[in-house]
């Protein structure tokens, strides 16, 4: 997933779809998880013009649930 945009507002927020992991971001961002466990990126634009943001993400691999052992 590649998200390539210019942002002109003072504060911007991007939430990745469920199952995606952030792999790269071109500008400083505050990274957190939302209430549903999705990755959220918050950007601050202190300038009077736009900032160019490139955000890259990859799909997370499913983790198998542990199976109960039989004795």
C-alpha positions in Angstrom: 0.0 0.0 0.0 1.4 3.4 -1.0 -0.3 6.6 0.1 1.2 9.7 -1.6 -0.4 13.0 -0.8 0.2 16.6 0.0 -1.4 17.9 3.2 -2.3 21.6 3.7 -4.2 21.5 6.9 -2.4 22.1 10.2 -3.4 18.7 11.6 -3.9 15.5 9.6 -4.7 11.9 10.5 -4.5 8.6 8.5 -5.7 5.3 9.8 -4.4 2.1 8.0 -6.9 -0.6 7.1 -7.2 -3.5 9.4 -4.4 -6.1 8.8 -1.9 -3.6 7.5 1.5 -2.6 9.1 3.3 0.7 8.6 6.7 0.1 7.0 7.7 3.7 6.0 6.6 7.3 6.4 8.4 10.3 4.8 7.8 12.9 7.5 7.6 12.9 11.3 4.4 11.4 12.6 2.8 10.3 15.9 2.1 6.6 15.5 -0.5 4.9 17.7 -3.3 2.3 17.7 -6.9 3.2 17.5 -9.6 1.5 19.6 -10.0 -1.3 17.1 -6.2 -2.0 17.0 -5.5 -0.3 13.6 -2.4 1.8 13.1 -3.1 5.5 13.2 -0.6 8.2 12.0 -1.0 11.9 13.0 0.8 14.6 11.1 1.3 18.3 12.1 2.0 20.8 9.4 3.6 23.9 11.0 4.1 25.6 7.6 1.9 28.0 5.6 2.0 25.7 2.6 1.6 21.9 2.0 3.8 19.1 3.2 4.3 16.1 1.0 3.7 12.8 2.7 4.5 9.3 1.4 3.2 6.5 3.7 4.0 2.8 2.9 2.4 -0.2 4.5 2.4 -3.9 4.0 -0.1 -6.6 4.9 0.5 -8.4 8.2 0.8 -12.1 8.1 -1.9 -14.0 10.0 -0.6 -15.5 13.2 -1.9 -19.0 13.8 -3.6 -19.6 17.1 -1.8 -22.0 19.4 -3.3 -25.5 19.3 -3.9 -27.3 22.6 -1.5 -30.1 23.2 -2.7 -33.6 23.6 -1.1 -35.7 26.4 
